[in-house]
Amino acid sequence: MSSTQSTFKKALRYMCTTHFWGPVSNFGIPVAAVMDLNKDPELISGPMTGSLILYSLVFMRYSLAVTPKNYLLFGCHFVNEVAQLGQGYRWLRYHYDGKEQKAVEAAK
């Protein structure tokens, strides 16, 4: 058996595990979060964003604690962490920094 066939079999075996499909199916969360970065900040849920920030931190840690390390899971949650932090920043800015602007707009 050649080295290429052996590598292919290892890749195929890996692709048939939850170590692969778990992170792949989970990538919908960070994709949605990145796409939501363009939406109105009024639609952002502060508690949900906070929960997703903690969730991704926990699973980033978990992905490196398991054997073998699951770098695909880490990448998925790293992207989600960055996107959720962006959403959290937008939520904080809208609800706390934007109060003066809201009062001016409401007075018009």
N, C-alpha and C positions, 0 to 999 in steps of 0.2 A: 504494500500500500504506500502510495507516495505521500509526501509531506502536505501537499495541497489537499488531497482527499481527507487526510486526518484533520486538517484545520477546518475543512468544510463540515465534517461530521461533528466536530466540537461546536462549531457555530450553530449548526442545526439542532444539536442537543440542547444548547443554551436557549435557543429560541423556542423550545418546547417546555420551558419552565415558567413558574410564576415569578422567578427572579427577573425574567425579561418582560412578561406580559403585564405584571402588576404596574411597573412604572409606565409602560407604553399606554395602558388604558387610563392611567392617572394623569397623563399629560393634558387632558382636556381642561383640567383646573387652571394650570398656568396659562394655557392658550387663551382661555376665556378672560382671565385676569389681565393679560396684556392687551387684549382687544378692548376691555372695559376702560383702559386708561384714557380713552378719547371721549368717554361719555360724560354727561353732566355730573359733577360731584354731589349734587343733591340726591342722586340715586344710590350713593354708596352707603352701605350699612356699617357703621363704626364697630358694633359688637362682632359682626360676622368677619370683618376684616381683621380685627384683633385675634379672633379665634383661628383664622387661617394663617396668620403670622406665627402663632404658637404651634399650630399643627405642623407647619413646614419645618420649623426649627427642630421639633421632636423627631420627625422622620428623616431629616438630614443627619441627625445624630445616629438614629437607628440604622440608616443605610451604611454607615461606616462601622457600626458595632457588630453586624452580622458577619458570618464567615461563609463564603467569601464576600468581601466588601461589594456592595451593590452601587457602583458609580452611576448607573443609569437612573436609579431611584434618587440618588443624591442630586444629580443634574435636574431632574424634574422638580424636586422641592427647592432647589436653589433658585431656579427661574421663578417659581411661585413665590418664594420669599421676597425676591426683588420686586416683583409686580405688586404683591400685597403691601410692601412697605411704601411703594409709590402711591397706592390707593389710600393707605393710612395717612400719608402726608397730605394728599389732596383733601381727604375728609377733615383733617384737623384744620387745614388752611380755610376751607369753606365754612366750617362751623365756628371757628374761633378768630381767625384773622379777618374774615369777611363780614363781620357783624356791622362795622361802620358803613361799608359799601351797601349792605342790605338795607340799613336804615335810610340811607340817602335815596336808594331806588324806591323804597316804600313810600317815602315822602313825596315823590314826584307824582 
